[in-house]
Amino acid sequence: MMRRRTYSVISVTLLALAVLVTVLLVVYGAYTIANAVRSLQIAFGCVFGAAAICYFLLPPDVLAHECGHMACGVLTGMRFPVVRIGRLEFSKTGVRYRLRIGAAGETAIVPRGANRMRLRVFVTALGGPLFSVAYGVTMLALFWLYPAAPAIFFFVLFAPLSLYNGIVALLPAELDGSRTDGAVMRGIIRQDAETDVTFRVLQVQGILTKGTYADVPRELLFGAPVVREDCRAFAALLFLQYEYAKFHGDAAGAAAALSRLRSIEDYLTDEERKFLANEKDPAVAGS
């Protein structure tokens, strides 16, 4: 696995290069406006305005990356309970906008069924970087062929960042509580502990799409290896252990899982914290 410092150096260097190319594209666009006929000036002006709006709403480079995950996920039988694209979050509860710095994307997956899980997740993880690189290369190639086309120039403005997203996503690195796509694929190949826990979670979720906790082997949930407590898969495993224990009437087991979840509350999402706040200790509730 790549060291965090090495990843940061490479990431910042590539980001600086992507920003530089984007600035040069903006300068080119401004030069074109200054020397173009009135109709082209209006068109390129609209392009810059639309690009600025999209950056804060729905960046095409991030959209391409997440669409890659979803396209490959659909082909491999995945569902997507939550999708974040830039500052927009799409879920069953609706669409939310969050103004934040450095808004990236994220696609949560839940499998349909539990077969061929490693291959399905590998393909889904690869889809994001693949689409990002394809978007960047395609748009820059079109810009080379049609440099004065305003419609193409709009998408070209996001091409350097798309290439950056694709390349950086392929670097195998551990981030704060998560992994890059490259790290996910590397973990699948090497079958490390965190990947093992992730696949246990996905297998259980796959079983639950067509069955109940009665169909889930206990060993699948309680025979997992030890991983970092800030690992997202670890929290998901604890939630499944809690629900499994409740389903089987194991008050002590449910209380233990709930207690462990509360001990890692700092690593949970706002929704998960709200869930914990509303849950009572099963051992107390049943007394």
Residue, then its C-alpha position, 0 to 999 in steps of 0.5 A: m500500500m502506498r504511504r500517505r505522504t507519497y500519495s499526498v505528494i503525487s496527488v498535490t503535484l498532479l492537481a497543480l498540473a491539472v489546475l495549470v492546464t485548466v487556467l491555460l484553457v481559461v486564458y485561451g477561452a478569454y483570448t478567443i472571446a476578445n478576438a471573436v465575432r459577437s456571436l462567439q463572444i456570447a457563446f463563450g461567455c455562456v460557457f464560462g458562466a455555465a462552467a462556474i455554476c456546474y463547478f458548485l452544483l454538478p461538476p462534469d468531471v466528478l459526474a463522469h467518475e461516479c457514472g463509471h462506478m454506476a454503469c459498471g455496477v449496474l452491469t454487475g448487479m449492484r444497487f446504489p443507496v447513496v450517490r454523492i456527486g460534488r455537492l449534491e447527494f442523491s438517496k432514497t430520502g431525496v436530493r440534498y445540497r451541501l456547500r463544502i470545499g473540495a467536494a468529490g464524489e462517492t457511490a455506495i453499493v449494495p449487491r443483489g445476491a452474493n455470487r462472484m462478489r470479488l469480480r463484481v466489486f473489482v469491475t465496479a471500482l475500476g469503472g470510476p477511474l476508467f470513465s474519468v480517464a476516458y472523459g479527459v482524453t476524449m474531450l482533449a482530443l475533441f478540443w484539438l480537432y474543434p478548438a473554437a466549438p463553445a459546446i465542446f469547450f465547456f466539457v474541455l474545461f473539466a477534462p484536466l480535473s477528470l484526468y487527475n481524478g482518474i489517475v489519483a483514484l488508481l493510486p493504492a492509498e489509505l485515506d481517512g476511513s476510506r480507500t482509493d479505488g486503486a486500494v480497493m482493487r489491490g485489496i481484492i487481489r491480495q485479499d487483505a483483512e479490510t477487504d475480507v471485512t468489506f466482502r463479508v458485509l457485502q455478502v450479508q447485504g446480498i443475502l438480505t436482498k432476497g432473504t432474512y438474517a435467518d439465512v445469514p451464517r453466523e460465522l460470516l458476521f462474527g468470524a471477521p479479522v481485526v481491522r482499524e476502527d475507523c474503517r467504514a466496513f468495520a462500522a457496517l459490520l457492527f451494524l449488521q451484527y447488531e441487527y443479526a443479534k436482535f433478529h435472533g433475540d440475543a439481547a447480550g450480543a445486540a448490547a455488545a454490538l451497540s456498545r462497540l458502535r458507540s465507542i467509535e461514534d466519531y467515525l460514524t455518519d450523521e445518520e448513523r449517530k442519529f440511529l444510535a441516539n434513538e436505540k436503547d440498550p437491548a439488555v435494558a429494554g428487555s428487562 
